């Protein structure tokens, strides 16, 4: 069971967010709840946007720090 406790559920959500066999997580739930695909697609979309924003923020910070160190 992938949702047995909090730790396993968090690992399952990381698996879904990294798109590692996420369909194996979604399909059994979709048999029980027809609307499960809405949750999974929105979770993947929002999680991907959040991670992309974090990566871009780190890159911008590195470039900004390099430009500031060259001025002195």
C-alpha positions as CSV (number, residue, x, y, z in Angstrom):
1,X,0.0,0.0,0.0
2,X,1.5,3.3,-1.1
3,X,-0.5,5.5,1.2
4,X,-0.1,3.5,4.4
5,X,1.7,6.1,6.5
6,X,3.1,9.6,6.1
7,X,6.6,8.5,5.1
8,X,5.5,6.1,2.4
9,X,3.0,8.7,1.1
10,X,5.8,11.3,0.9
11,X,8.0,8.9,-1.1
12,X,5.0,8.1,-3.4
13,X,4.5,11.9,-4.0
14,X,8.2,12.3,-4.9
15,X,7.9,9.4,-7.2
16,X,4.9,11.0,-8.9
17,X,6.6,14.4,-9.1
18,X,9.7,13.0,-10.7
19,X,7.4,11.1,-13.2
20,X,9.0,7.8,-12.2
21,X,6.3,5.2,-13.0
22,X,3.6,7.6,-11.9
23,X,1.0,5.9,-13.9
24,X,1.4,2.8,-11.7
25,X,0.4,5.0,-8.8
26,X,-2.5,6.7,-10.5
27,X,-4.2,3.9,-12.3
28,X,-5.2,1.8,-9.2
29,X,-6.6,5.0,-7.6
30,X,-8.4,6.0,-10.8
31,X,-10.3,2.7,-10.7
32,X,-11.7,3.7,-7.3
33,X,-12.1,7.4,-7.9
34,X,-12.7,8.5,-11.5
35,X,-11.5,12.1,-10.7
36,X,-8.0,11.0,-9.5
37,X,-6.4,12.1,-12.7
38,X,-7.3,15.7,-11.9
39,X,-5.3,15.5,-8.7
40,X,-2.3,13.8,-10.3
41,X,-2.1,16.2,-13.3
42,X,-2.5,19.3,-11.1
43,X,0.1,18.0,-8.6
44,X,2.6,17.3,-11.4
45,X,2.0,20.7,-13.0
46,X,2.2,22.7,-9.9
47,X,5.2,20.7,-8.5
48,X,7.1,21.1,-11.8
49,X,6.5,24.8,-11.9
50,X,7.7,25.2,-8.3
51,X,10.9,23.2,-8.8
52,X,11.6,25.1,-12.1
53,X,11.2,28.4,-10.2
54,X,13.6,27.2,-7.5
55,X,16.2,26.2,-10.1
56,X,15.9,29.5,-12.0
57,X,16.2,31.4,-8.7
58,X,19.4,29.7,-7.8
59,X,20.8,30.3,-11.3
60,X,19.9,34.0,-11.1
61,X,21.5,34.3,-7.7
62,X,24.7,32.8,-8.9
63,X,24.9,35.1,-11.9
64,X,24.1,38.1,-9.7
65,X,26.8,37.2,-7.2
66,X,29.3,36.7,-10.0
67,X,28.5,40.1,-11.5
68,X,28.7,41.8,-8.1
69,X,32.1,40.2,-7.3
70,X,33.5,41.5,-10.7
71,X,32.7,45.1,-9.9
72,X,35.1,45.3,-6.9
